[in-house]
């Protein structure tokens, strides 16, 4: 009898613990955990669904503001908004009209489709991080609205979380601007805000609608709306300019979101969102139909805290939320298009106009300029050996001058050369050290090379990397304690092997300005090519020089300005939007997206924005694995011809950091380079300095790019010929169709 009683007592205790846990879970509405696992509670779903009254699409709205193009409507019951385009009468809605819609999903997510915001938060007092996600429908915040100039402001107070903030909706700059003022965000000791996404279902579309979502994955990506699709486990969620989590393995790194933009095309209408304020601490989200509910939706997401790995007293690691709130204004501008303008091409044209009017983007090219030939010359690099490394002069400065002169003499009209590995220890030893390597000719040899290049009318950049630092070797030119970035746990950010680090941008800038530039004053180079500046951005808790992501980028931009001031130019690898006002050339610009399952098409959105303003190059042509197809992609996307070369045979590069440069000897490539350059300059010079205005698929494997004067370039990836306007485009080839043709 005693054992029987003990057994039942244990069961009662277990059930009591379970009941307490369930009650704690039900206290709030965590739609998702941080990893994206859905939290299901049948009673909670029923309660939330029962609390939502599905109104008729137009019910309860009153006009809040209007311009000659747009009208803003507001519903006080749930703060839903509608935006009417007066040009064609189309209405964009923040809440998806559920009546008679086949969206599937459970009641929880159907209710969520009516929300005006998503929010994630955490209890900072718990021993380990647990991020809870919820929305305006589930939280039922106390709302107070008031009119503002050409718009409306709503203050949301979630009493159970003791979190509050204001969202402003204003018709401005030919669109709708949604702003969360920094000073409006308030929280308590109990719960801390992590992320906030305004208008998560704005313009959302079901499977039956003709259209697509656009998101800035690499050059740009489209996901078409379609009824036949799987259930997806994760959405596209990427930090603007670089992932929030620093990744040391490039093979696992997703493509950058170079621009803080996103968009949707719904039948003959479209919108584009631009994160205009707070973009350094924001993400772009695209959730395809099949992720939790059958609705396609895209939005911005604002970051107020990030997570980090903390060391507990017992030595174990635990995830924690940053203590300090990132207090800044966040703003998204929505622009609207109809008819022939409702496509990703016009979004790109519109975004280019925004950058030129408001962000300082100016043309670095002149109309009628010849296409430049880009060449990287690998100069010095070390071969790794058992006893001691050997410095390999792959291309001395004198040999580099010979290559530049030879190309000039063979009829290359415009040459943009760039030196790799020119510093004391050669390529791959970072941070680099001056002066120039003596084995290559030293500073005097580099000065002579710069003079020779200038006399031949060629530009000459010097590549250096002020971002990465590698431990080991004989450089030893940085301090892990003082010079590198640190995480919120105040430990250096490094790879699993404790070998790779990132440099504090402020300290690098001080060194760059105090001694680096002075050492290069005798040179007549075009400027510094800042490796990684357009690919990376990071938060830094360095003890002496802490920096936000915007602060890090700001230090780099000052370095680019100093290069321009001393040499007349600067360049960057990668194309993050913040480098565009300061760069004369973009290196290493890719043509592929990250390969998400829901992505249907890669498009040159990025290239459409910058073509005709800033020249850009991608993968070296001498390293192409499918030369004709990759060349056609260059033509379609508007790239300059580009090669990576050495004077010595590439076999010399084995056992070096550049062993993948498997075919680089100039003497082996010179004839092919000249021939391909002359073909491109003869056929494509007319469009080189023009902006792109349209890009479209004429049929499978046939693409048309249109330039500002009406010239069209047809690229045929198919094996069969293609007929257009009386002209034949051979298979695996391209054709330039003049504006009158």
C-alpha positions as CSV (number, residue, x, y, z in Angstrom):
1,X,0.0,0.0,0.0
2,X,2.9,2.3,0.9
3,X,4.6,1.7,-2.5
4,X,1.2,2.3,-4.3
5,X,0.8,5.7,-2.5
6,X,4.4,6.7,-3.3
7,X,3.9,5.8,-6.9
8,X,0.7,7.9,-7.2
9,X,2.3,10.8,-5.3
10,X,5.1,10.9,-7.9
11,X,2.6,10.9,-10.7
12,X,0.7,13.8,-9.1
13,X,3.9,15.8,-8.7
14,X,4.9,15.2,-12.3
15,X,1.5,16.3,-13.5
16,X,1.6,19.4,-11.3
17,X,5.0,20.4,-12.8
18,X,3.6,19.9,-16.3
19,X,0.6,22.0,-15.5
20,X,2.8,24.8,-14.2
21,X,4.9,24.7,-17.4
22,X,1.8,24.8,-19.6
23,X,0.4,27.8,-17.7
24,X,3.7,29.6,-18.1
25,X,3.7,28.9,-21.8
26,X,0.1,30.1,-22.2
27,X,0.8,33.3,-20.4
28,X,2.1,34.8,-23.6
29,X,1.7,33.9,-27.3
30,X,5.0,32.6,-28.7
31,X,4.3,32.0,-32.3
32,X,7.8,30.8,-33.0
33,X,10.9,29.9,-31.1
34,X,14.2,31.5,-32.2
35,X,14.9,28.5,-34.4
36,X,11.6,28.7,-36.2
37,X,9.9,25.7,-34.5
38,X,6.1,26.3,-34.3
39,X,4.6,26.3,-30.8
40,X,1.3,24.6,-31.0
41,X,-1.4,24.8,-28.3
42,X,-4.9,23.9,-29.3
43,X,-6.7,25.9,-26.7
44,X,-4.5,28.9,-27.4
45,X,-5.3,28.7,-31.1
46,X,-9.0,28.5,-30.4
47,X,-8.7,31.5,-28.1
48,X,-6.8,33.6,-30.5
49,X,-9.0,32.6,-33.5
50,X,-12.1,33.4,-31.5
51,X,-10.8,36.8,-30.5
52,X,-10.4,37.8,-34.2
53,X,-13.3,39.2,-36.1
54,X,-12.7,38.8,-39.8
55,X,-14.1,42.0,-41.2
56,X,-15.1,42.7,-44.8
57,X,-12.0,44.1,-46.7
58,X,-13.4,47.7,-46.7
59,X,-15.2,47.7,-43.3
60,X,-14.3,50.3,-40.7
61,X,-11.7,52.2,-42.7
62,X,-11.5,56.0,-42.7
63,X,-9.3,58.2,-44.8
64,X,-6.3,59.4,-42.9
65,X,-4.3,61.2,-45.6
66,X,-4.1,61.8,-49.4
67,X,-1.9,63.1,-52.2
68,X,-2.4,63.4,-55.9
69,X,-1.3,59.8,-56.3
70,X,-2.1,57.9,-53.1
71,X,-4.8,57.7,-50.3
72,X,-4.1,56.2,-46.9
73,X,-6.9,54.6,-45.0
74,X,-6.9,53.5,-41.3
75,X,-9.0,51.2,-39.2
76,X,-9.0,52.1,-35.5
77,X,-10.3,48.6,-34.4
78,X,-7.0,46.8,-35.2
79,X,-4.9,49.7,-36.7
80,X,-5.0,48.0,-40.1
81,X,-4.1,50.3,-43.1
82,X,-5.0,50.4,-46.7
83,X,-3.2,52.3,-49.4
84,X,-5.1,53.2,-52.6
85,X,-3.2,54.0,-55.8
86,X,-5.4,56.7,-57.4
87,X,-3.9,56.1,-60.8
88,X,-5.7,52.8,-61.2
89,X,-7.7,52.3,-58.1
90,X,-5.7,49.3,-56.8
91,X,-5.8,48.9,-53.0
92,X,-2.8,47.5,-51.0
93,X,-3.8,46.1,-47.7
94,X,-1.8,45.4,-44.4
95,X,-4.3,42.6,-43.5
96,X,-5.0,39.8,-46.0
97,X,-8.7,39.5,-46.9
98,X,-9.4,36.0,-45.4
99,X,-13.1,35.7,-46.5
100,X,-13.4,33.0,-49.2
101,X,-9.6,32.7,-49.4
102,X,-7.8,29.4,-49.5
103,X,-4.8,30.0,-47.4
104,X,-4.7,26.8,-45.4
105,X,-2.6,27.0,-42.2
106,X,-4.0,26.7,-38.7
107,X,-6.3,29.3,-37.0
108,X,-3.2,30.8,-35.3
109,X,-1.6,31.7,-38.6
110,X,-4.8,32.8,-40.2
111,X,-5.3,35.2,-37.4
112,X,-1.7,36.3,-37.8
113,X,-2.3,37.4,-41.4
114,X,-4.4,40.3,-39.9
115,X,-1.5,41.6,-37.8
116,X,0.1,45.0,-38.2
117,X,3.4,44.0,-36.7
118,X,5.5,41.0,-35.6
119,X,7.6,41.3,-32.5
120,X,10.2,39.0,-30.9
121,X,11.2,39.4,-27.3
122,X,12.9,37.6,-24.4
123,X,13.1,37.5,-20.7
124,X,16.6,38.7,-19.9
125,X,16.5,37.2,-16.4
126,X,16.4,33.6,-17.5
127,X,19.7,31.6,-17.5
128,X,19.5,30.8,-21.2
129,X,18.1,32.7,-24.1
130,X,14.5,31.9,-25.2
131,X,13.2,34.2,-27.9
132,X,9.4,34.4,-28.2
133,X,7.6,35.7,-31.3
134,X,4.2,37.2,-31.4
135,X,2.1,39.7,-33.2
136,X,-0.4,42.5,-32.8
137,X,-3.4,40.1,-33.1
138,X,-2.3,37.8,-30.3
139,X,-1.0,40.5,-28.0
140,X,-4.0,42.8,-28.4
141,X,-2.0,46.0,-27.5
142,X,-3.6,49.1,-26.1
143,X,-3.6,51.5,-29.1
144,X,-3.7,55.3,-29.2
145,X,-3.7,57.0,-32.6
146,X,-3.3,60.6,-33.6
147,X,-3.1,62.5,-36.9
148,X,0.3,63.7,-38.1
149,X,1.2,65.6,-41.2
150,X,-0.2,63.6,-44.1
151,X,-0.5,60.5,-42.1
152,X,-1.3,58.9,-38.7
153,X,0.7,57.8,-35.7
154,X,-0.2,54.8,-33.5
155,X,1.3,54.1,-30.1
156,X,1.2,50.4,-29.1
157,X,1.4,49.4,-25.5
158,X,1.6,45.7,-24.6
159,X,0.8,45.8,-20.9
160,X,1.6,42.2,-20.3
161,X,5.1,42.6,-21.7
162,X,5.6,46.2,-20.6
163,X,6.9,47.0,-24.0
164,X,5.6,49.9,-26.1
165,X,6.5,51.7,-29.3
166,X,5.1,54.0,-31.9
167,X,4.6,53.4,-35.6
168,X,4.0,56.3,-38.0
169,X,2.4,56.0,-41.4
170,X,3.0,59.0,-43.6
171,X,2.4,59.7,-47.3
172,X,5.8,61.2,-48.4
173,X,8.3,61.2,-51.2
174,X,5.8,59.7,-53.6
175,X,5.2,56.7,-51.4
176,X,4.2,55.5,-47.9
177,X,6.8,55.9,-45.2
178,X,6.6,53.7,-42.1
179,X,8.7,54.9,-39.2
180,X,9.4,53.6,-35.7
181,X,11.0,56.5,-33.8
182,X,13.9,55.6,-31.6
183,X,12.7,57.4,-28.6
184,X,9.3,55.7,-28.7
185,X,10.6,52.2,-27.9
186,X,10.2,51.5,-24.2
187,X,10.7,48.3,-22.2
188,X,11.0,47.0,-18.7
189,X,13.3,44.7,-16.8
190,X,10.9,41.8,-17.3
191,X,11.0,41.6,-21.1
192,X,13.4,42.9,-23.7
193,X,12.6,43.5,-27.4
194,X,14.7,41.7,-29.9
195,X,13.2,42.4,-33.3
196,X,10.2,44.2,-34.8
197,X,8.7,43.8,-38.2
198,X,6.1,46.3,-39.4
199,X,3.5,45.4,-42.0
200,X,4.5,41.7,-42.2
201,X,1.6,40.9,-44.5
202,X,1.4,44.1,-46.5
203,X,0.5,43.2,-50.1
204,X,0.6,39.5,-49.4
205,X,-0.7,37.3,-52.2
206,X,-2.2,33.8,-52.4
207,X,-1.1,31.0,-54.7
208,X,-3.8,31.8,-57.3
209,X,-2.5,35.3,-58.0
210,X,-0.1,35.9,-60.9
211,X,3.0,37.6,-59.6
212,X,6.3,37.2,-57.7
213,X,8.3,38.4,-54.8
214,X,11.6,40.1,-55.2
215,X,14.4,39.9,-52.6
216,X,18.0,41.1,-52.6
217,X,19.7,37.7,-52.5
218,X,23.1,38.4,-54.3
219,X,22.3,40.2,-57.6
220,X,18.6,39.7,-57.0
221,X,16.1,36.8,-56.8
222,X,12.5,36.1,-57.7
223,X,10.0,33.6,-56.3
224,X,6.9,33.2,-58.4
225,X,3.5,32.6,-56.8
226,X,2.3,29.0,-57.6
227,X,-0.2,26.6,-56.3
228,X,2.1,23.6,-56.4
229,X,4.8,24.0,-53.8
230,X,6.1,22.1,-50.8
231,X,5.9,23.1,-47.1
232,X,9.0,25.2,-46.3
233,X,10.8,25.0,-43.0
234,X,12.4,28.4,-43.1
235,X,11.9,31.8,-44.9
236,X,14.5,34.0,-46.5
237,X,15.8,36.2,-43.6
238,X,19.1,37.9,-44.2
239,X,20.7,40.8,-42.5
240,X,21.3,43.8,-44.7
241,X,24.9,44.1,-45.9
242,X,26.0,40.9,-44.2
243,X,24.6,38.2,-41.9
244,X,24.2,39.0,-38.2
245,X,26.2,35.9,-37.4
246,X,29.8,36.2,-38.6
247,X,30.7,33.2,-40.7
248,X,34.3,32.2,-41.4
249,X,33.5,29.5,-44.0
250,X,32.8,31.2,-47.3
251,X,31.3,27.9,-48.6
252,X,28.4,28.1,-46.1
253,X,27.9,31.9,-46.3
254,X,24.8,33.0,-48.1
255,X,25.0,35.7,-50.7
256,X,24.9,39.3,-49.4
257,X,21.8,41.5,-49.3
258,X,23.8,44.3,-50.9
259,X,20.7,46.6,-51.0
260,X,18.1,47.1,-48.2
261,X,15.2,46.5,-50.6
262,X,12.4,44.0,-51.2
263,X,9.2,44.0,-53.4
264,X,6.1,42.2,-54.7
265,X,4.4,42.1,-58.1
266,X,0.7,41.3,-57.8
267,X,-0.9,41.1,-61.2
268,X,-0.5,44.5,-62.9
269,X,0.7,46.3,-59.7
270,X,3.8,46.2,-57.6
271,X,5.5,47.8,-54.7
272,X,9.1,48.1,-53.5
273,X,10.2,48.7,-49.9
274,X,13.4,50.5,-49.2
275,X,14.8,50.5,-45.6
276,X,16.0,54.2,-45.6
277,X,16.9,54.5,-41.9
278,X,18.4,52.0,-39.6
279,X,19.3,49.6,-42.4
280,X,22.6,48.6,-40.8
281,X,20.5,46.9,-38.1
282,X,17.7,45.5,-40.2
283,X,16.9,42.4,-42.2
284,X,14.9,41.6,-45.3
285,X,12.3,38.8,-44.9
286,X,10.5,36.8,-47.6
287,X,8.2,34.0,-46.5
288,X,7.0,32.0,-49.4
289,X,3.6,30.3,-49.5
290,X,4.0,27.0,-47.8
291,X,5.9,28.5,-44.8
292,X,3.3,28.2,-42.0
293,X,0.5,29.5,-44.3
294,X,-0.2,29.6,-48.0
295,X,0.5,33.3,-48.4
296,X,3.5,35.0,-50.1
297,X,4.7,37.9,-48.1
298,X,7.8,40.1,-47.7
299,X,8.8,42.8,-45.3
300,X,11.6,44.5,-43.3
301,X,12.6,43.4,-39.9
302,X,14.3,45.8,-37.4
303,X,16.9,44.6,-35.0
304,X,17.0,46.0,-31.5
305,X,19.2,43.3,-29.9
306,X,21.3,40.4,-31.0
307,X,22.1,37.2,-29.3
308,X,25.6,36.1,-28.2
309,X,27.4,33.2,-26.6
310,X,28.1,33.9,-22.9
311,X,30.3,32.0,-20.5
312,X,28.5,30.9,-17.3
313,X,30.1,30.7,-13.9
314,X,30.5,26.9,-14.3
315,X,32.4,27.4,-17.5
316,X,29.6,26.2,-19.8
317,X,28.4,28.3,-22.7
318,X,24.9,29.8,-23.0
319,X,23.1,32.1,-25.4
320,X,22.2,35.5,-24.1
321,X,20.6,38.6,-25.4
322,X,22.6,41.8,-25.6
323,X,21.9,44.0,-22.6
324,X,21.7,47.4,-24.4
325,X,18.9,48.3,-26.7
326,X,20.0,49.5,-30.1
327,X,18.2,52.8,-30.0
328,X,17.8,54.3,-33.5
329,X,15.1,55.4,-35.9
330,X,13.9,52.8,-38.3
331,X,12.1,53.7,-41.5
332,X,10.8,51.9,-44.6
333,X,9.7,53.7,-47.7
334,X,7.1,51.9,-49.9
335,X,7.0,52.9,-53.6
336,X,4.1,51.8,-55.9
337,X,4.0,50.9,-59.6
338,X,1.3,50.0,-62.0
339,X,0.9,48.7,-65.6
340,X,4.2,48.4,-67.6
341,X,6.1,49.7,-64.6
342,X,5.0,46.9,-62.3
343,X,8.2,44.8,-62.5
344,X,11.6,44.3,-60.9
345,X,13.2,46.3,-63.7
346,X,11.4,49.5,-62.8
347,X,12.1,48.8,-59.1
348,X,15.8,48.9,-60.0
349,X,15.4,52.1,-62.0
350,X,13.5,53.6,-59.1
351,X,16.1,52.5,-56.5
352,X,18.9,53.9,-58.6
353,X,17.1,57.3,-58.7
354,X,16.8,57.1,-54.9
355,X,20.5,56.5,-54.5
356,X,21.5,59.3,-56.8
357,X,19.1,61.8,-55.2
358,X,19.5,60.9,-51.6
359,X,22.6,58.8,-51.0
360,X,25.3,60.5,-53.0
361,X,25.7,58.0,-55.9
362,X,27.2,59.8,-58.9
363,X,28.4,58.5,-62.3
364,X,32.1,57.5,-62.3
365,X,31.9,56.9,-66.1
366,X,31.6,59.3,-69.0
367,X,29.2,58.7,-71.9
368,X,31.0,57.1,-74.8
369,X,33.9,55.7,-72.7
370,X,35.5,52.5,-74.1
371,X,35.0,49.3,-72.1
372,X,38.0,48.9,-69.7
373,X,39.9,45.6,-69.6
374,X,40.4,44.6,-66.0
375,X,43.4,42.6,-64.9
376,X,44.6,41.5,-61.5
377,X,48.3,40.9,-61.4
378,X,49.4,38.6,-58.6
379,X,52.8,39.9,-57.6
380,X,54.3,38.3,-54.4
381,X,53.2,35.2,-52.5
382,X,54.8,32.7,-50.1
383,X,55.2,29.1,-50.8
384,X,54.7,27.0,-47.6
385,X,57.6,24.8,-46.8
386,X,58.6,22.5,-43.9
387,X,61.7,24.5,-42.8
388,X,60.9,28.0,-43.9
389,X,58.5,29.6,-46.4
390,X,59.8,30.9,-49.7
391,X,58.8,34.2,-51.2
392,X,57.7,33.7,-54.8
393,X,57.8,36.8,-57.1
394,X,55.0,35.7,-59.4
395,X,55.1,39.1,-61.2
396,X,57.7,41.7,-60.4
397,X,56.9,45.3,-60.7
398,X,59.1,45.5,-63.8
399,X,57.2,42.6,-65.4
400,X,53.9,44.1,-64.5
401,X,55.0,47.3,-66.4
402,X,55.9,45.1,-69.4
403,X,52.4,43.4,-69.3
404,X,50.6,46.8,-69.2
405,X,52.7,48.2,-72.0
406,X,52.2,45.1,-74.1
407,X,48.5,45.3,-73.8
408,X,48.5,49.0,-74.6
409,X,50.6,48.3,-77.7
410,X,48.2,45.6,-78.8
411,X,45.3,48.0,-79.0
412,X,43.7,47.9,-75.6
413,X,42.0,51.3,-75.4
414,X,41.3,51.3,-71.6
415,X,43.1,49.2,-69.0
416,X,42.3,48.9,-65.3
417,X,45.1,47.0,-63.6
418,X,45.2,45.9,-59.9
419,X,48.1,44.5,-57.9
420,X,47.7,41.6,-55.4
421,X,50.4,40.7,-52.9
422,X,52.6,43.8,-53.4
423,X,53.3,44.4,-49.7
424,X,56.3,43.2,-47.7
425,X,55.1,39.6,-47.0
426,X,53.1,39.1,-50.1
427,X,49.5,37.9,-50.7
428,X,47.6,36.3,-47.8
429,X,49.6,37.7,-44.8
430,X,47.2,40.0,-43.0
431,X,47.3,42.7,-41.8
432,X,49.8,43.6,-44.4
433,X,53.0,45.5,-43.8
434,X,54.8,48.2,-45.7
435,X,57.0,48.9,-47.6
436,X,56.5,47.1,-50.9
437,X,58.3,43.7,-51.1
438,X,61.9,44.1,-52.0
439,X,61.8,40.8,-54.0
440,X,59.4,42.5,-56.4
441,X,61.4,45.7,-56.8
442,X,60.7,47.6,-53.6
443,X,59.1,51.0,-53.3
444,X,61.3,52.4,-56.1
445,X,60.1,49.6,-58.5
446,X,56.5,50.3,-57.5
447,X,56.9,54.0,-58.1
448,X,58.4,53.3,-61.6
449,X,55.5,50.9,-62.3
450,X,52.9,53.6,-61.3
451,X,54.6,56.1,-63.6
452,X,54.7,53.7,-66.5
453,X,51.0,52.8,-66.1
454,X,50.0,56.5,-66.0
455,X,52.1,57.2,-69.1
456,X,50.2,54.4,-70.9
457,X,46.9,55.8,-69.8
458,X,46.1,52.9,-67.6
459,X,44.6,53.0,-64.1
460,X,46.5,51.1,-61.4
461,X,45.0,50.0,-58.1
462,X,46.8,48.5,-55.1
463,X,44.7,45.8,-53.3
464,X,45.0,45.6,-49.5
465,X,42.7,44.1,-46.8
466,X,42.0,46.1,-43.7
467,X,39.4,43.7,-42.4
468,X,40.9,40.2,-41.8
469,X,43.9,39.2,-39.6
470,X,45.5,35.8,-39.7
471,X,47.4,34.5,-36.7
472,X,50.7,32.7,-37.3
473,X,53.4,33.1,-40.0
474,X,56.0,35.8,-39.5
475,X,53.9,38.9,-39.7
476,X,52.8,39.2,-36.1
477,X,51.6,42.7,-36.8
478,X,48.5,42.7,-34.7
479,X,47.4,42.2,-31.1
480,X,44.6,39.8,-30.3
481,X,44.0,41.6,-27.1
482,X,43.7,45.2,-28.6
483,X,43.3,45.2,-32.4
484,X,40.5,42.8,-33.2
485,X,36.8,43.0,-32.9
486,X,35.1,41.5,-29.8
487,X,31.7,40.1,-29.3
488,X,29.1,41.1,-26.7
489,X,30.9,38.6,-24.3
490,X,34.1,40.7,-24.8
491,X,36.0,37.8,-26.2
492,X,37.7,38.1,-29.6
493,X,35.6,36.9,-32.5
494,X,37.5,34.1,-34.1
495,X,37.2,30.9,-36.0
496,X,37.1,27.4,-34.4
497,X,40.9,27.2,-34.8
498,X,41.6,30.5,-33.2
499,X,43.5,31.6,-36.4
500,X,41.3,34.1,-38.2
501,X,40.2,37.5,-36.7
502,X,38.5,40.7,-37.8
503,X,40.2,44.0,-37.3
504,X,38.7,47.0,-35.4
505,X,37.9,49.5,-38.1
506,X,38.7,52.6,-36.0
507,X,42.2,51.4,-35.2
508,X,42.8,50.4,-38.8
509,X,41.6,53.8,-40.0
510,X,44.0,55.6,-37.6
511,X,47.0,53.5,-38.8
512,X,45.9,54.1,-42.4
513,X,45.8,57.8,-42.0
514,X,48.8,58.2,-39.7
515,X,51.5,56.2,-41.6
516,X,50.1,54.1,-44.4
517,X,49.1,56.9,-46.8
518,X,52.3,58.9,-46.1
519,X,54.4,55.9,-47.2
520,X,52.6,55.8,-50.5
521,X,52.8,59.5,-51.4
522,X,55.5,59.1,-54.1
523,X,53.2,56.7,-56.1
524,X,51.1,57.8,-59.0
525,X,48.5,55.0,-58.6
526,X,44.8,55.4,-59.1
527,X,43.9,54.4,-55.6
528,X,43.6,51.6,-53.0
529,X,41.3,48.6,-53.7
530,X,39.8,47.9,-50.3
531,X,39.3,44.2,-50.2
532,X,36.2,43.0,-48.2
533,X,34.7,46.5,-47.5
534,X,31.7,45.8,-49.7
535,X,31.1,42.3,-48.4
536,X,31.4,42.6,-44.6
537,X,30.0,44.7,-41.8
538,X,30.0,43.9,-38.1
539,X,29.3,45.1,-34.6
540,X,32.4,45.5,-32.4
541,X,32.6,45.5,-28.6
542,X,36.3,46.4,-28.7
543,X,37.3,47.8,-25.3
544,X,39.0,50.9,-26.7
545,X,37.0,51.6,-29.8
546,X,33.5,50.0,-29.7
547,X,31.6,50.4,-33.0
548,X,28.1,49.7,-34.3
549,X,27.7,48.2,-37.7
550,X,27.0,51.7,-39.1
551,X,30.1,52.9,-37.2
552,X,32.3,50.2,-38.7
553,X,31.1,51.0,-42.2
554,X,31.7,54.7,-41.4
555,X,35.3,54.2,-40.6
556,X,35.8,52.3,-43.9
557,X,34.1,55.0,-45.9
558,X,36.4,57.6,-44.4
559,X,39.4,55.4,-45.5
560,X,38.0,55.4,-49.0
561,X,37.5,59.1,-49.0
562,X,41.2,59.5,-47.9
563,X,42.3,57.3,-50.8
564,X,40.3,59.5,-53.2
565,X,41.7,62.6,-51.7
566,X,45.3,61.4,-52.1
567,X,45.2,59.4,-55.3
568,X,42.0,60.5,-57.0
569,X,40.2,57.2,-56.7
570,X,39.3,54.2,-54.6
571,X,37.7,50.8,-55.3
572,X,36.1,48.0,-53.2
573,X,35.4,44.3,-53.5
574,X,31.7,43.6,-52.9
575,X,28.9,46.0,-53.5
576,X,27.2,46.9,-50.3
577,X,25.2,50.1,-50.9
578,X,27.3,52.2,-48.5
579,X,30.5,51.9,-50.7
580,X,28.8,53.2,-53.9
581,X,29.3,57.0,-53.3
582,X,33.0,56.4,-52.8
583,X,34.1,53.7,-55.2
584,X,35.3,54.0,-58.8
585,X,35.2,50.3,-59.5
586,X,33.5,47.3,-57.9
587,X,35.4,44.0,-57.7
588,X,34.2,40.4,-57.2
589,X,30.5,41.0,-57.9
590,X,28.8,37.7,-58.2
591,X,26.0,36.5,-60.6
592,X,24.3,33.9,-58.5
593,X,21.9,33.8,-55.6
594,X,22.2,31.6,-52.5
595,X,20.1,28.8,-54.0
596,X,17.1,28.7,-51.7
597,X,14.5,26.1,-52.7
598,X,11.8,28.6,-53.3
599,X,13.9,30.8,-55.6
600,X,12.8,30.5,-59.2
601,X,15.0,33.0,-61.0
602,X,18.1,35.1,-60.5
603,X,17.9,38.6,-61.9
604,X,20.5,41.3,-62.3
605,X,18.7,43.8,-60.0
606,X,22.1,45.0,-58.6
607,X,23.7,45.4,-62.0
608,X,20.7,47.3,-63.3
609,X,21.2,49.8,-60.5
610,X,24.9,50.5,-61.0
611,X,25.5,49.8,-64.8
612,X,26.5,53.0,-66.6
613,X,27.6,54.6,-63.3
614,X,30.3,52.4,-61.9
615,X,32.3,49.7,-63.7
616,X,32.2,46.2,-62.1
617,X,34.0,42.9,-62.6
618,X,33.2,39.4,-61.4
619,X,35.0,36.0,-61.7
620,X,38.2,36.0,-63.8
621,X,37.5,34.7,-67.4
622,X,40.7,32.6,-67.3
623,X,39.1,30.6,-64.4
624,X,35.7,30.0,-66.1
625,X,34.6,26.3,-66.0
626,X,32.0,26.8,-68.8
627,X,33.6,29.7,-70.8
628,X,30.8,30.4,-73.4
629,X,27.9,30.3,-71.0
630,X,29.7,32.3,-68.3
631,X,30.8,34.8,-71.0
632,X,27.2,35.2,-72.1
633,X,26.2,35.9,-68.5
634,X,28.8,38.7,-68.4
635,X,27.2,40.2,-71.5
636,X,23.7,39.8,-70.1
637,X,24.7,41.4,-66.8
638,X,26.9,44.1,-68.2
639,X,30.3,43.1,-66.8
640,X,33.7,44.4,-67.9
641,X,36.2,41.8,-69.2
642,X,38.5,40.6,-66.4
643,X,41.4,38.3,-65.9
644,X,43.8,37.3,-63.1
645,X,47.3,36.9,-64.3
646,X,50.9,36.2,-63.4
647,X,54.1,36.6,-65.4
648,X,55.4,33.3,-64.1
649,X,53.8,29.9,-64.9
650,X,50.8,29.1,-62.6
651,X,52.5,25.8,-61.6
652,X,54.7,27.9,-59.4
653,X,51.6,28.7,-57.2
654,X,51.2,25.2,-55.8
655,X,51.7,25.1,-52.0
656,X,50.5,28.8,-51.8
657,X,47.3,30.6,-50.7
658,X,46.5,31.0,-54.4
659,X,46.8,27.5,-55.6
660,X,43.3,27.7,-57.3
661,X,44.8,30.2,-59.8
662,X,45.4,27.2,-62.1
663,X,45.9,29.0,-65.4
664,X,47.3,32.5,-65.2
665,X,50.5,32.9,-67.3
666,X,50.2,36.1,-69.3
667,X,52.1,34.9,-72.3
668,X,49.6,32.0,-72.6
669,X,46.6,34.2,-72.4
670,X,47.6,37.5,-74.1
671,X,46.2,36.7,-77.6
672,X,42.9,35.4,-76.2
673,X,42.6,38.5,-73.9
674,X,43.1,40.9,-76.7
675,X,40.7,39.1,-79.1
676,X,37.9,38.9,-76.5
677,X,38.4,42.5,-75.4
678,X,38.2,43.8,-79.0
679,X,35.0,41.8,-79.6
680,X,33.4,43.2,-76.5
681,X,34.5,46.8,-77.1
682,X,33.4,46.7,-80.7
683,X,30.0,45.3,-80.0
684,X,29.1,46.6,-76.6
685,X,30.9,49.9,-76.3
686,X,27.7,51.7,-77.2
687,X,25.9,50.4,-74.2
688,X,28.8,50.4,-71.7
689,X,28.2,53.8,-70.3
690,X,24.4,53.7,-70.4
691,X,22.1,52.7,-67.7
692,X,19.9,49.6,-67.9
693,X,16.2,50.3,-68.0
694,X,14.6,46.8,-68.6
695,X,15.5,43.2,-68.3
696,X,13.2,40.4,-69.2
697,X,12.9,36.8,-70.3
698,X,11.7,36.4,-73.9
699,X,11.5,32.6,-73.6
700,X,13.3,29.9,-71.8
701,X,17.0,30.6,-72.1
702,X,16.6,33.8,-74.1
703,X,17.1,37.1,-72.3
704,X,16.7,40.7,-73.4
705,X,18.4,43.7,-71.7
706,X,17.3,47.2,-72.8
707,X,19.5,50.3,-72.3
708,X,18.5,53.9,-71.9
709,X,18.8,54.8,-75.6
710,X,16.6,51.8,-76.6
711,X,19.4,49.5,-77.6
712,X,18.6,45.9,-76.8
713,X,21.1,43.1,-76.2
714,X,19.6,39.6,-76.8
715,X,21.4,36.7,-75.1
716,X,20.6,33.2,-76.4
717,X,21.6,30.5,-74.0
718,X,19.8,27.9,-76.1
719,X,21.5,25.7,-78.6
720,X,19.0,26.7,-81.3
721,X,18.9,30.0,-83.1
722,X,16.3,32.6,-82.0
723,X,14.5,35.0,-84.3
724,X,13.6,38.6,-83.3
725,X,12.5,41.5,-85.4
726,X,13.9,40.0,-88.5
727,X,17.3,39.2,-86.9
728,X,18.8,35.9,-86.0
729,X,20.6,35.3,-82.7
730,X,22.7,32.1,-83.1
731,X,22.6,29.5,-80.4
732,X,24.9,30.1,-77.5
733,X,25.5,33.6,-78.6
734,X,24.3,37.2,-78.3
735,X,23.1,40.0,-80.6
736,X,23.0,43.8,-80.3
737,X,19.8,45.3,-81.6
738,X,20.2,49.0,-82.1
739,X,17.5,51.4,-81.1
740,X,16.3,51.8,-84.7
741,X,16.3,48.1,-85.2
